[in-house]
Amino acid sequence: MAIRFKELETLANTYTDKGYLYKDLALDLQQKQTIEPGYTTAVRGADIKVSTNLAAIQNSLQNLFNTLPGQRFLFPEYGLDLYQFLFSPITDLNARVLGERVLQSIKVYEPRVIARNVNITVDPDGSQYFLNITIEVPALNLIDRTDFLLDTKKQSFIFVPNSRNK
């Protein structure tokens, strides 16, 4: 039996009415801030901030890359195991294996997009891989390049905003 929240259904309907195809809760679970007439600073709203369309897909990719298989109780296969890359040398060979694994996981777990390619720049001195992932979103009729950084020192895989996808 599914759990239903009227407030979230109302919010979902609002975004559907605005023509957004994809929507998701923002990863940091912040409240939406709006500037109301008569106020000079943003006022916290009653709704949780959401990501829509391309931003929702980018959030989904970030979740995929930061989830280990087995972490999601009801979906234990979901995730991408990057553990081996955290403690292996930063090499072109490892970058190629990482790229293949990323492409395969997007193909399996993110049906809204088609991953066209992954370009990886290795930075052995900084102990990191910089990934530029080209994705096609057929439903939105767009192609986007999304950047991620796998930092082996910090053991993090993060979305890197740039001028194209802020």
Stockholm file with secondary structure:
# STOCKHOLM 1.0

chainA/1-166         MAIRFKELETLANTYTDKGYLYKDLALDLQQKQTIEPGYTTAVRGADIKVSTNLAAIQNSLQNLFNTLPGQRFLFPEYGLDLYQFLFSPITDLNARVLGERVLQSIKVYEPRVIARNVNITVDPDGSQYFLNITIEVPALNLIDRTDFLLDTKKQSFIFVPNSRNK
#=GR chainA/1-166 SS CCCCCHHHHHHHHHHHHTTCSCEEECTTCCEEEECCTTCSSCEEEEEECEEETHHHHHHHHHHHHTCCTTCSTTCTTCSCCCHHHHSSCCCHHHHHHHHHHHHHHHHHHCTTCEEEEEEEEEETTTTEEEEEEEEEEGGGTEEEEEEEEEETTTTEEEEECCTTCC
#=GC SS_cons         CCCCCHHHHHHHHHHHHTTCSCEEECTTCCEEEECCTTCSSCEEEEEECEEETHHHHHHHHHHHHTCCTTCSTTCTTCSCCCHHHHSSCCCHHHHHHHHHHHHHHHHHHCTTCEEEEEEEEEETTTTEEEEEEEEEEGGGTEEEEEEEEEETTTTEEEEECCTTCC
//
